[in-house]
Amino acid sequence: MPYAGLTVDARTRDLRLDSSRLESLLESAKILGSSLDLREQLNHLMRTVMGRLLVTRALVALRDGEGWRAAAVRGLREIGEGERVDPQRLAGLGLTVQIPIGEGAREAGFLALPPPRRPGWPDDDSEREFLEALLSLASATIENALAHEEIVEANRELARRIHELNTLVELARAFSSTIDPEEIARVLMLTLSGRWTVRRHALLAWPREQAPLKLARNVSDEELARWRALAEGAAEPVRDGEFLLAPLRSGEATIGVVALGAPATGEDYTPEDVEFCAALAAQASVALDNAWRIQDTLYRRQMERELELASAIQRDLFPKRLPEVPGLELAAANRQARLVGGDYYDVLGDARRPLLCVADVAGKGISASLLMATIQATLRALLVFPLELTDLVNRANALLCGSMPGNRYATLFTARYDAASGTLEYVNAAQCEAILARRGGGIELLEATGLPIGMFPGVHYEARRLELAPGDVLVIYSDGVTDAQAPTEEEFGLERLADCVRRLAGGTAQQICDGVLEAVSQFVEETPQYDDITVMVARRVSESE
């Protein structure tokens, strides 16, 4: 660049340096060439120039992209090191002497200073020639120092990247060694807080259908709630005062947030730090998501195994085969809506005075099946006592009220048949109306005689009697039969069931039972079964059959 006060062609100039200037120049060349430290070179250059020219203010500007940046400043309050500078502004500050450091494409910068106070300036050609020679020497060493700084910075950046890559690899290895989400979160926070020596930090996660996860140090619940709100929907790290917030993502959803307070060094997070933190958070998000999925899969498999075991146990609670009762055909079937259910049927006691039972526990699944088993155990235990039917149901209700939860109950139809007389005594504790199809085609409904069992202690149940003539058919069932729905959401209903029983009444007990189930299946078509279905058929046979 041209500079004020000097016009010199270095290629054709005849250097006229006396021995003292030459010695000084050689000494400066030795000092400048002995170091690759840019600041040390610039300090020597400034001391030499300011001392020789007797100036108290000076500035060295180095090329920075398309402009200039102050690399060394002495005696100027208006400009700080690192600021961008403009030659015109410097001239306005009195630095009118602006001499290039290097020439043409190799021009590294320029020296700016006020007119020197040295006697003979600017007419002393030898002094100008010394200054130009010094700056020419300095241009080469400055270029070397700048190249060295670039190499050092590139190596430093490479080392940082390698360290970050190693950290990511080690973190991935640590994440892959566990399926415990809390352990993954602990490893992540130890890595992040240790890297920047962070004393306040937290991880909060709220995955769908999983227990929340929280690790926090020196932060309040109010801060956690605010960070969750800030992270919701965020795809990139965000700031909250001194805290850096990195979202944890699962697909398109935010499932958590990592919060890091200010580093103990007092320095703020650089863009590279933010990028690295986001990379670790993304890796942790994948690891946490996988851990939750694996745990959910393991839990489901465990539940399936337990349900299969419970189903096998429950199947053993149903009678393997119904007893042979003189003068009576028996058939029964149960279709559960799930692996385990709450319907129950059984034939208990003496074959000549058997107790027919069909019960329906409120609810479905494991809890209903456990209560079903409780009902069966209670009835079997009471049968060791010579109790009338009403006393048996009353005691069963009292025992079940003490063992069943307050929001649970069961409906029960139980009947005692006397093979010698053909009479049937029954108690209907809010179970569906049993259907009695007479041989002549008539239909009778056996209505409820009391409340559900297990609901109210002290309730007394009423028993009723009827005669079963040869050819009469009794069908006891749960509400899964009448509530079964067609694709149009129409229910099978009591009337349709009664017509079905009337049509099938001429067959055997097994044929009637199978026919009812087949009619329900045809009615619902492909509609999923949402309730347990239980059917028990008792048919009085004649002596000739």
BAFIMAR-374449 format. One line per field, with one value per residue (C-alpha): residue in three letters; y, x, z; residue number from 1. Coordinates in pm, 1 decimal. Example, Ala and Ser with C-alpha at 12.3 -4.5 7.8 and 13.67 -1.06 7.14 Angstrom:
# BAFIMAR-374449
residuo = ALA  SER
c2 = -450.0  -106.0
c1 = 1230.0  1367.0
c3 = 780.0  714.0
num = 1  2
***
This chain:
# BAFIMAR-374449
residuo = MET  PRO  TYR  ALA  GLY  LEU  THR  VAL  ASP  ALA  ARG  THR  ARG  ASP  LEU  ARG  LEU  ASP  SER  SER  ARG  LEU  GLU  SER  LEU  LEU  GLU  SER  ALA  LYS  ILE  LEU  GLY  SER  SER  LEU  ASP  LEU  ARG  GLU  GLN  LEU  ASN  HIS  LEU  MET  ARG  THR  VAL  MET  GLY  ARG  LEU  LEU  VAL  THR  ARG  ALA  LEU  VAL  ALA  LEU  ARG  ASP  GLY  GLU  GLY  TRP  ARG  ALA  ALA  ALA  VAL  ARG  GLY  LEU  ARG  GLU  ILE  GLY  GLU  GLY  GLU  ARG  VAL  ASP  PRO  GLN  ARG  LEU  ALA  GLY  LEU  GLY  LEU  THR  VAL  GLN  ILE  PRO  ILE  GLY  GLU  GLY  ALA  ARG  GLU  ALA  GLY  PHE  LEU  ALA  LEU  PRO  PRO  PRO  ARG  ARG  PRO  GLY  TRP  PRO  ASP  ASP  ASP  SER  GLU  ARG  GLU  PHE  LEU  GLU  ALA  LEU  LEU  SER  LEU  ALA  SER  ALA  THR  ILE  GLU  ASN  ALA  LEU  ALA  HIS  GLU  GLU  ILE  VAL  GLU  ALA  ASN  ARG  GLU  LEU  ALA  ARG  ARG  ILE  HIS  GLU  LEU  ASN  THR  LEU  VAL  GLU  LEU  ALA  ARG  ALA  PHE  SER  SER  THR  ILE  ASP  PRO  GLU  GLU  ILE  ALA  ARG  VAL  LEU  MET  LEU  THR  LEU  SER  GLY  ARG  TRP  THR  VAL  ARG  ARG  HIS  ALA  LEU  LEU  ALA  TRP  PRO  ARG  GLU  GLN  ALA  PRO  LEU  LYS  LEU  ALA  ARG  ASN  VAL  SER  ASP  GLU  GLU  LEU  ALA  ARG  TRP  ARG  ALA  LEU  ALA  GLU  GLY  ALA  ALA  GLU  PRO  VAL  ARG  ASP  GLY  GLU  PHE  LEU  LEU  ALA  PRO  LEU  ARG  SER  GLY  GLU  ALA  THR  ILE  GLY  VAL  VAL  ALA  LEU  GLY  ALA  PRO  ALA  THR  GLY  GLU  ASP  TYR  THR  PRO  GLU  ASP  VAL  GLU  PHE  CYS  ALA  ALA  LEU  ALA  ALA  GLN  ALA  SER  VAL  ALA  LEU  ASP  ASN  ALA  TRP  ARG  ILE  GLN  ASP  THR  LEU  TYR  ARG  ARG  GLN  MET  GLU  ARG  GLU  LEU  GLU  LEU  ALA  SER  ALA  ILE  GLN  ARG  ASP  LEU  PHE  PRO  LYS  ARG  LEU  PRO  GLU  VAL  PRO  GLY  LEU  GLU  LEU  ALA  ALA  ALA  ASN  ARG  GLN  ALA  ARG  LEU  VAL  GLY  GLY  ASP  TYR  TYR  ASP  VAL  LEU  GLY  ASP  ALA  ARG  ARG  PRO  LEU  LEU  CYS  VAL  ALA  ASP  VAL  ALA  GLY  LYS  GLY  ILE  SER  ALA  SER  LEU  LEU  MET  ALA  THR  ILE  GLN  ALA  THR  LEU  ARG  ALA  LEU  LEU  VAL  PHE  PRO  LEU  GLU  LEU  THR  ASP  LEU  VAL  ASN  ARG  ALA  ASN  ALA  LEU  LEU  CYS  GLY  SER  MET  PRO  GLY  ASN  ARG  TYR  ALA  THR  LEU  PHE  THR  ALA  ARG  TYR  ASP  ALA  ALA  SER  GLY  THR  LEU  GLU  TYR  VAL  ASN  ALA  ALA  GLN  CYS  GLU  ALA  ILE  LEU  ALA  ARG  ARG  GLY  GLY  GLY  ILE  GLU  LEU  LEU  GLU  ALA  THR  GLY  LEU  PRO  ILE  GLY  MET  PHE  PRO  GLY  VAL  HIS  TYR  GLU  ALA  ARG  ARG  LEU  GLU  LEU  ALA  PRO  GLY  ASP  VAL  LEU  VAL  ILE  TYR  SER  ASP  GLY  VAL  THR  ASP  ALA  GLN  ALA  PRO  THR  GLU  GLU  GLU  PHE  GLY  LEU  GLU  ARG  LEU  ALA  ASP  CYS  VAL  ARG  ARG  LEU  ALA  GLY  GLY  THR  ALA  GLN  GLN  ILE  CYS  ASP  GLY  VAL  LEU  GLU  ALA  VAL  SER  GLN  PHE  VAL  GLU  GLU  THR  PRO  GLN  TYR  ASP  ASP  ILE  THR  VAL  MET  VAL  ALA  ARG  ARG  VAL  SER  GLU  SER  GLU
c2 = 0.0  356.1  547.7  915.9  1084.7  806.0  696.4  423.9  149.6  -133.0  -319.6  -32.1  143.2  179.7  107.5  345.9  211.9  302.3  36.5  116.8  86.5  -232.2  -383.8  -283.7  -430.8  -755.1  -775.9  -723.0  -985.3  -1230.5  -1158.4  -1168.6  -1488.1  -1666.2  -1680.6  -1791.3  -1607.7  -1331.5  -1119.9  -1138.1  -1027.8  -739.5  -624.7  -613.7  -430.9  -169.9  -115.5  -74.6  165.2  376.2  399.9  502.5  749.7  889.2  843.0  752.7  616.7  342.7  66.9  -243.8  -361.8  -703.5  -815.9  -981.8  -1105.6  -797.1  -547.9  -478.0  -565.1  -403.6  -661.0  -437.2  -98.2  142.0  474.4  476.7  474.4  497.6  156.9  -180.8  -482.5  -708.2  -426.4  -365.7  -49.6  182.0  379.3  696.5  671.3  622.5  929.9  1121.7  1012.1  1160.2  840.0  991.4  794.5  452.7  221.5  -119.9  -433.9  -622.8  -539.7  -640.7  -982.9  -1037.7  -729.3  -860.0  -528.6  -180.0  28.4  348.7  620.8  1000.1  1206.4  1113.4  1366.5  1235.6  1514.1  1502.3  1320.5  1283.1  1408.5  1158.9  895.4  655.1  643.6  581.2  309.5  144.8  151.4  6.4  -267.6  -351.7  -377.0  -583.7  -829.4  -824.8  -907.1  -1245.9  -1337.7  -1217.0  -1434.8  -1729.6  -1655.8  -1624.8  -1953.8  -2111.8  -1984.0  -2126.6  -2463.8  -2456.6  -2358.6  -2627.6  -2884.4  -2758.7  -2784.9  -3130.9  -3241.5  -3101.3  -3284.2  -3606.7  -3566.2  -3503.6  -3805.5  -4021.2  -3889.3  -3978.7  -4327.5  -4384.6  -4251.4  -4478.6  -4772.6  -4677.1  -4634.5  -4971.4  -5150.5  -5077.6  -5067.8  -4867.5  -4517.2  -4371.1  -4506.4  -4357.7  -4021.7  -4041.2  -4113.8  -3826.8  -3571.5  -3682.8  -3638.2  -3294.5  -3150.2  -3285.1  -3141.6  -2783.4  -2813.7  -2725.4  -2701.6  -2657.8  -2899.1  -3118.9  -3376.1  -3403.1  -3653.8  -3715.6  -4005.2  -4129.0  -4427.6  -4433.0  -4309.2  -3956.6  -3931.2  -3655.0  -3593.1  -3249.0  -3074.1  -2732.4  -2644.8  -2585.2  -2746.7  -2407.6  -2397.9  -2752.8  -2660.1  -2351.8  -2550.7  -2810.5  -2538.1  -2382.2  -2717.2  -2831.4  -2831.0  -2707.7  -2891.4  -2706.1  -2592.0  -2274.5  -2040.2  -1946.6  -1690.8  -1863.0  -2206.1  -2391.9  -2612.1  -2907.1  -3088.5  -3466.4  -3578.4  -3893.8  -3865.7  -3531.4  -3505.4  -3347.4  -3597.0  -3422.6  -3149.8  -3125.3  -2803.3  -2691.1  -2389.0  -2156.8  -2325.3  -2277.7  -2116.5  -1811.7  -1844.7  -1878.2  -2170.6  -2134.1  -2233.3  -2544.5  -2626.1  -2588.6  -2813.2  -3079.1  -3064.7  -3106.2  -3410.0  -3575.1  -3499.4  -3650.9  -3963.8  -3989.1  -3942.4  -4247.3  -4450.5  -4351.5  -4423.3  -4767.4  -4840.9  -4750.0  -4960.2  -5259.7  -5231.9  -5199.9  -5508.0  -5704.9  -5591.5  -5692.7  -6030.8  -6082.2  -5983.7  -6220.9  -6505.5  -6424.4  -6399.2  -6731.0  -6886.6  -6725.6  -6848.9  -7203.3  -7184.0  -7045.2  -7318.0  -7566.2  -7396.9  -7493.2  -7852.9  -8087.3  -8271.2  -8224.2  -8492.4  -8743.8  -8657.1  -8909.9  -8781.3  -8467.7  -8380.8  -8109.0  -7906.7  -7584.4  -7362.3  -7046.8  -6806.0  -6541.7  -6199.6  -6201.4  -6461.2  -6451.7  -6353.1  -6307.0  -6558.9  -6881.6  -7196.3  -7515.7  -7812.9  -7885.9  -8128.5  -8462.6  -8599.0  -8664.7  -8306.4  -8106.3  -7731.0  -7560.4  -7228.1  -6951.0  -6627.4  -6309.8  -6085.6  -5713.3  -5617.1  -5808.5  -5931.1  -6043.0  -5872.4  -6025.8  -6371.7  -6348.3  -6263.6  -6545.1  -6784.9  -6638.6  -6705.5  -7062.5  -7125.8  -6971.8  -7186.4  -7503.4  -7430.2  -7373.8  -7698.2  -7899.1  -7770.8  -7905.3  -7566.8  -7481.3  -7292.8  -6952.4  -6998.6  -7097.2  -6781.3  -6558.3  -6686.3  -6661.6  -6297.9  -6221.1  -6379.3  -6209.1  -5867.1  -5898.4  -5996.6  -5809.9  -5442.0  -5191.5  -5132.7  -5501.8  -5744.9  -6046.9  -6167.2  -6531.9  -6782.1  -7095.9  -7379.8  -7708.3  -7994.1  -8288.6  -8590.9  -8792.2  -8544.3  -8341.8  -8014.8  -7721.9  -7460.4  -7149.5  -6811.7  -6546.3  -6281.4  -6021.1  -6261.7  -6258.1  -6408.3  -6778.9  -6927.7  -7227.6  -7382.3  -7616.1  -7928.2  -7787.9  -7481.9  -7232.8  -7002.9  -6891.2  -6635.2  -6688.1  -6334.2  -6201.6  -6283.5  -6061.7  -5816.9  -5905.0  -6085.5  -5922.5  -5576.9  -5538.3  -5738.2  -5855.2  -5903.5  -6206.4  -6389.0  -6551.4  -6897.3  -7017.8  -7365.2  -7512.5  -7853.9  -7978.2  -8214.1  -8451.4  -8252.3  -7921.1  -7722.0  -7469.1  -7227.7  -7021.3  -6761.9  -6449.3  -6107.9  -6160.0  -6359.3  -6103.4  -5803.6  -5944.8  -5690.5  -5721.2  -5491.3  -5255.1  -5235.0  -5416.3  -5646.2  -6015.8  -5957.3  -6172.1  -6216.4  -6352.6  -6585.0  -6713.7  -6786.1  -6967.2  -7184.0  -7261.7  -7370.6  -7587.5  -7732.9  -8069.7  -8148.1  -8271.5  -8038.8  -8030.2  -7956.4  -7672.4  -7526.0  -7546.5  -7405.8  -7097.7  -7023.7  -7073.4  -6838.1  -6569.7  -6616.8  -6581.8  -6272.8  -6081.9  -6188.8  -6038.5  -5796.0  -5834.1  -5997.4  -5746.2  -5950.5  -6306.3  -6548.5  -6836.2  -7079.5  -7371.3  -7601.6  -7848.3  -8073.6  -8312.6  -8643.4  -8903.7  -9257.1  -9390.4  -9173.0
c1 = 0.0  126.3  214.7  236.6  577.7  781.2  815.3  1074.9  1132.7  1293.7  1410.7  1619.1  1709.3  2080.3  2098.4  2328.9  2349.3  2631.3  2787.4  2573.9  2249.3  2373.3  2460.5  2118.0  1950.6  2146.1  2059.8  1690.9  1706.0  1859.0  1592.1  1304.4  1428.3  1488.2  1120.5  792.5  599.9  408.5  361.9  730.4  819.3  573.3  693.4  1053.3  949.4  754.4  1036.6  1294.1  1089.4  956.6  1301.8  1481.3  1217.9  1138.7  758.0  520.2  237.6  240.3  23.8  91.3  -207.2  -208.3  -419.7  -747.6  -956.1  -1054.1  -937.0  -692.5  -688.5  -476.9  -217.0  -3.7  -97.0  115.0  4.0  -345.5  -656.5  -894.2  -807.7  -759.3  -572.2  -786.9  -1009.5  -1056.9  -882.5  -899.7  -599.3  -808.5  -924.8  -566.0  -460.0  -735.3  -583.6  -250.5  -88.3  -14.8  299.9  177.8  449.0  370.1  520.9  618.2  533.9  269.8  117.7  350.1  228.3  143.8  29.6  146.9  305.8  127.0  286.3  283.9  555.9  879.1  1052.0  1395.3  1615.0  1644.9  1314.7  1187.5  1486.7  1735.6  1738.1  1955.5  1704.0  1418.1  1617.7  1686.4  1317.1  1218.3  1478.9  1364.5  1000.9  1103.0  1278.6  982.3  735.0  897.0  919.8  562.9  438.6  624.6  478.4  128.6  171.6  302.6  1.6  -231.1  -56.1  -65.3  -432.8  -507.9  -327.0  -509.2  -841.4  -747.5  -654.6  -984.6  -1178.7  -990.4  -1061.6  -1427.9  -1440.1  -1275.9  -1526.2  -1814.6  -1670.3  -1616.8  -1962.1  -2117.9  -1931.8  -2056.3  -2412.6  -2409.5  -2300.3  -2624.8  -2999.6  -3059.7  -3182.0  -3066.8  -2714.1  -2705.4  -2814.0  -2549.6  -2269.1  -2381.5  -2391.3  -2054.5  -1904.3  -2055.1  -2001.3  -1646.4  -1550.9  -1637.4  -1620.9  -1985.7  -2114.5  -2482.8  -2639.0  -2944.8  -3104.2  -3480.7  -3662.7  -4035.2  -4069.1  -4411.9  -4541.2  -4225.3  -4137.5  -3987.3  -3611.9  -3441.6  -3078.5  -3011.6  -2730.4  -2767.7  -3081.8  -3439.6  -3764.8  -3876.9  -3574.9  -3644.8  -4004.3  -3887.5  -3626.8  -3883.7  -4106.9  -3812.4  -3698.9  -4043.3  -4036.1  -3674.9  -3452.5  -3128.3  -2962.5  -3104.3  -2984.3  -3147.7  -2922.8  -2597.5  -2744.8  -2700.5  -3004.5  -2964.7  -3291.8  -3319.5  -3519.1  -3704.6  -3803.2  -3979.3  -4067.8  -3870.2  -3851.7  -3604.5  -3347.8  -2987.7  -2902.5  -2541.4  -2453.6  -2160.0  -1816.7  -1602.4  -1333.4  -1557.1  -1551.4  -1870.4  -1954.3  -1810.0  -2006.3  -1785.5  -1878.4  -2247.5  -2208.4  -2025.5  -2285.2  -2563.0  -2381.6  -2353.6  -2719.9  -2823.6  -2622.1  -2771.0  -3120.7  -3074.4  -2929.8  -3212.7  -3475.8  -3325.2  -3301.1  -3664.2  -3771.2  -3567.4  -3700.4  -4052.9  -3999.8  -3855.9  -4142.3  -4398.8  -4233.4  -4227.4  -4593.4  -4676.2  -4498.6  -4679.5  -5012.8  -4952.3  -4871.3  -5178.1  -5389.5  -5261.6  -5334.3  -5680.0  -5759.4  -5680.3  -5939.2  -6215.7  -6330.5  -6143.3  -6470.4  -6814.8  -6941.3  -7205.9  -7529.3  -7815.4  -8093.8  -7907.4  -7689.6  -7431.5  -7220.6  -7025.1  -6780.5  -6581.9  -6430.2  -6207.2  -6162.3  -5799.1  -5546.9  -5705.9  -6058.1  -6307.3  -6578.7  -6610.0  -6815.4  -6803.0  -7005.8  -6930.1  -7026.8  -7208.8  -7308.5  -7660.1  -7696.3  -7451.3  -7403.0  -7406.3  -7217.1  -7164.1  -6999.6  -6881.9  -6629.0  -6649.1  -6350.1  -6109.0  -5752.5  -5526.7  -5717.2  -6047.8  -5889.5  -5746.7  -6088.7  -6239.9  -5995.5  -6093.0  -6461.2  -6391.2  -6178.2  -6446.6  -6727.8  -6521.2  -6422.9  -6785.7  -6903.6  -6738.9  -7016.1  -7373.9  -7522.6  -7849.1  -7809.1  -7903.5  -7663.6  -7386.3  -7432.5  -7470.4  -7144.0  -6968.0  -7076.6  -6952.0  -6612.3  -6573.5  -6668.3  -6367.2  -6122.1  -6236.0  -6145.8  -6424.0  -6468.6  -6487.0  -6777.1  -6911.1  -7245.6  -7327.5  -7590.2  -7572.7  -7824.1  -7846.6  -8009.4  -8168.6  -8134.3  -8386.8  -8673.7  -8571.5  -8607.3  -8374.8  -8311.9  -8126.3  -7994.1  -7934.8  -7701.1  -7754.2  -7634.0  -7801.9  -8151.1  -8104.8  -8325.4  -8545.8  -8680.5  -8968.7  -9021.5  -9343.1  -9168.9  -9230.8  -8953.1  -8907.7  -8653.1  -8496.8  -8458.7  -8218.0  -8294.2  -8027.5  -7742.9  -7396.3  -7171.8  -6870.2  -7028.5  -7238.0  -7178.9  -7487.2  -7700.3  -7935.7  -8011.2  -8339.8  -8355.4  -8625.8  -8731.8  -8860.4  -8915.9  -8712.1  -8922.4  -8765.7  -8673.3  -8647.1  -8328.8  -8163.2  -7911.4  -7695.8  -7466.4  -7260.0  -7335.4  -7061.8  -7325.1  -7605.1  -7367.4  -7179.5  -7194.2  -7230.4  -7029.2  -7329.3  -7288.1  -7621.7  -7615.7  -7698.6  -7952.5  -8170.8  -8451.4  -8220.0  -8060.9  -8401.8  -8505.0  -8175.0  -8229.6  -8586.8  -8465.2  -8185.3  -8379.5  -8438.1  -8064.7  -7824.1  -7675.4  -7348.8  -7527.7  -7720.5  -7401.7  -7214.7  -7514.4  -7534.2  -7164.1  -7191.4  -7489.3  -7295.0  -6992.7  -7203.7  -7371.3  -7053.5  -6869.6  -6517.7  -6596.3  -6336.8  -6458.8  -6438.3  -6592.6  -6564.7  -6834.6  -6951.8  -7237.4  -7356.6  -7638.8  -7825.6  -8082.2  -8312.9  -8326.8  -8597.0  -8538.4  -8547.1  -8259.3
c3 = 0.0  -61.2  251.4  333.7  338.9  166.0  -198.4  -230.7  -490.8  -293.3  -603.2  -741.4  -415.1  -331.1  39.5  213.7  564.2  799.5  1016.8  1323.5  1133.7  970.0  1305.7  1441.0  1134.7  1167.2  1537.5  1459.2  1184.8  1433.2  1694.3  1446.6  1287.6  1617.5  1715.8  1564.6  1834.3  1655.5  1967.8  2052.0  1695.9  1700.9  2044.1  1919.0  1603.6  1800.2  2053.9  1777.8  1565.7  1853.4  2011.7  1697.9  1578.0  1922.0  1895.8  2179.7  1969.8  1707.0  1564.8  1358.6  1150.6  984.9  694.3  801.7  513.1  313.6  576.5  855.6  1223.8  1497.1  1605.2  1828.4  1974.0  2181.4  2325.9  2172.0  2390.5  2097.4  1950.8  2118.4  1994.5  1779.8  1650.1  1281.3  1166.8  866.5  735.4  706.5  1067.0  1179.3  985.8  1162.3  1494.2  1389.6  1262.5  925.0  853.8  729.8  599.5  441.9  592.6  278.0  -79.9  -332.9  -276.6  21.1  204.4  552.0  699.3  774.1  1045.5  1142.5  1354.8  1390.0  1220.3  1404.9  1629.0  1527.9  1385.3  1008.6  949.8  681.0  481.3  627.2  350.9  547.6  833.8  594.9  425.4  762.9  852.1  514.9  542.5  895.5  786.8  484.0  715.5  951.0  672.8  610.6  979.7  1040.9  754.2  905.7  1248.9  1105.7  917.3  1236.1  1430.7  1166.6  1189.9  1570.9  1566.7  1308.8  1523.4  1830.3  1647.6  1521.3  1873.3  2002.4  1735.0  1806.4  2177.3  2105.7  1875.2  2141.2  2393.0  2161.6  2105.3  2477.9  2552.2  2290.2  2444.4  2790.6  2664.5  2487.2  2804.6  2989.9  2934.7  3251.1  3152.2  3483.0  3431.8  3080.4  3219.0  3492.5  3243.8  3020.3  3302.0  3441.2  3094.5  3033.9  3381.6  3391.5  3053.3  3148.5  3530.4  3571.4  3929.5  3844.1  3600.2  3545.3  3318.3  3300.6  3077.0  3029.7  2780.0  2677.1  2874.3  3089.0  3434.4  3436.4  3484.5  3684.1  3778.9  3924.9  4110.5  4270.7  4073.5  4188.4  4082.3  3948.3  3718.2  3599.7  3515.6  3321.7  3128.2  3032.7  2890.7  2701.1  2559.1  2442.8  2064.2  2044.6  1798.4  1879.9  2204.8  2358.8  2634.3  2963.3  3125.2  3221.5  3139.1  2812.7  2739.0  2500.6  2414.4  2416.4  2112.9  2014.7  1650.5  1614.7  1984.0  2266.9  2553.4  2782.8  2837.6  2957.2  3143.4  3201.2  3413.7  3355.6  3339.7  3651.6  3431.6  3389.8  3012.4  2811.9  2586.0  2236.8  1925.0  1910.0  2273.4  2192.3  1888.7  2092.1  2370.8  2112.5  1965.6  2308.4  2383.7  2049.3  2119.0  2467.7  2324.6  2102.3  2390.6  2625.6  2360.5  2297.2  2669.1  2724.6  2427.4  2541.9  2895.3  2762.3  2543.7  2834.9  3056.7  2796.2  2749.5  3124.0  3142.4  2857.6  3035.3  3357.7  3176.5  3004.6  3341.6  3498.4  3207.8  3253.5  3626.8  3563.3  3312.5  3587.5  3808.3  3566.5  3598.2  3363.3  3310.6  3452.5  3691.7  3590.4  3766.8  3761.4  3534.7  3431.9  3131.1  3190.2  2948.8  2995.1  2806.1  2864.4  2611.2  2764.6  2609.3  2727.8  2834.9  3178.7  3271.0  3549.1  3452.6  3648.4  3626.0  3826.4  3946.4  4311.1  4583.1  4585.7  4243.0  4373.3  4502.2  4291.5  4317.4  3977.5  3977.2  3722.4  3842.6  3672.9  3848.5  3768.4  3553.4  3334.8  3331.3  3616.2  3897.3  3788.1  3756.2  4109.2  4248.8  4045.8  4211.3  4549.6  4481.8  4378.7  4689.0  4911.4  4769.2  4787.0  5147.3  5251.3  5093.2  5371.9  5597.2  5568.4  5480.5  5317.4  4990.3  5137.1  5430.9  5191.2  4977.4  5285.0  5432.5  5097.4  5071.4  5423.3  5354.1  5015.4  5155.5  5385.8  5111.2  4799.4  4728.8  4780.4  4408.1  4322.8  4333.3  4151.2  4024.5  4096.2  3991.2  4200.0  4202.5  4394.8  4205.1  4383.4  4157.4  4361.2  4328.4  4021.8  4213.5  4164.6  4433.1  4316.4  4428.0  4163.1  4308.4  4033.1  3763.0  3421.8  3416.1  3358.9  3085.7  3162.4  2842.0  2917.2  2711.2  2575.6  2431.0  2708.8  2830.3  3192.1  3314.5  3655.7  3782.0  4045.9  4407.7  4565.5  4522.2  4389.3  4634.8  4792.0  4787.8  5104.6  5424.1  5615.6  5304.0  5318.8  4997.0  4899.7  4747.0  4508.1  4402.3  4080.2  3928.3  3633.3  3424.6  3170.9  2859.5  3045.6  2976.2  3208.2  3049.5  3284.3  3121.6  3178.8  3030.0  2770.1  2576.5  2567.7  2540.7  2240.4  1957.5  1583.4  1350.1  1359.0  1742.5  1789.3  2093.4  2082.5  2359.5  2583.9  2332.6  2064.2  2321.4  2437.2  2076.4  2022.3  2333.8  2229.5  1885.9  2028.4  2324.4  2154.9  2142.2  2406.2  2665.6  2470.9  2143.5  2306.7  2459.3  2128.9  1940.2  2164.6  2118.1  1742.5  1723.2  1909.5  1680.0  1365.6  1507.8  1598.2  1277.4  1301.6  1582.0  1861.9  2181.3  2466.0  2749.5  2877.6  2760.8  2980.1  2914.9  3131.8  3019.5  3244.1  3071.5  3260.2  3078.9  3086.7  3216.6  2860.2  2745.5
num = 1  2  3  4  5  6  7  8  9  10  11  12  13  14  15  16  17  18  19  20  21  22  23  24  25  26  27  28  29  30  31  32  33  34  35  36  37  38  39  40  41  42  43  44  45  46  47  48  49  50  51  52  53  54  55  56  57  58  59  60  61  62  63  64  65  66  67  68  69  70  71  72  73  74  75  76  77  78  79  80  81  82  83  84  85  86  87  88  89  90  91  92  93  94  95  96  97  98  99  100  101  102  103  104  105  106  107  108  109  110  111  112  113  114  115  116  117  118  119  120  121  122  123  124  125  126  127  128  129  130  131  132  133  134  135  136  137  138  139  140  141  142  143  144  145  146  147  148  149  150  151  152  153  154  155  156  157  158  159  160  161  162  163  164  165  166  167  168  169  170  171  172  173  174  175  176  177  178  179  180  181  182  183  184  185  186  187  188  189  190  191  192  193  194  195  196  197  198  199  200  201  202  203  204  205  206  207  208  209  210  211  212  213  214  215  216  217  218  219  220  221  222  223  224  225  226  227  228  229  230  231  232  233  234  235  236  237  238  239  240  241  242  243  244  245  246  247  248  249  250  251  252  253  254  255  256  257  258  259  260  261  262  263  264  265  266  267  268  269  270  271  272  273  274  275  276  277  278  279  280  281  282  283  284  285  286  287  288  289  290  291  292  293  294  295  296  297  298  299  300  301  302  303  304  305  306  307  308  309  310  311  312  313  314  315  316  317  318  319  320  321  322  323  324  325  326  327  328  329  330  331  332  333  334  335  336  337  338  339  340  341  342  343  344  345  346  347  348  349  350  351  352  353  354  355  356  357  358  359  360  361  362  363  364  365  366  367  368  369  370  371  372  373  374  375  376  377  378  379  380  381  382  383  384  385  386  387  388  389  390  391  392  393  394  395  396  397  398  399  400  401  402  403  404  405  406  407  408  409  410  411  412  413  414  415  416  417  418  419  420  421  422  423  424  425  426  427  428  429  430  431  432  433  434  435  436  437  438  439  440  441  442  443  444  445  446  447  448  449  450  451  452  453  454  455  456  457  458  459  460  461  462  463  464  465  466  467  468  469  470  471  472  473  474  475  476  477  478  479  480  481  482  483  484  485  486  487  488  489  490  491  492  493  494  495  496  497  498  499  500  501  502  503  504  505  506  507  508  509  510  511  512  513  514  515  516  517  518  519  520  521  522  523  524  525  526  527  528  529  530  531  532  533  534  535  536  537  538  539  540  541  542  543  544  545
***
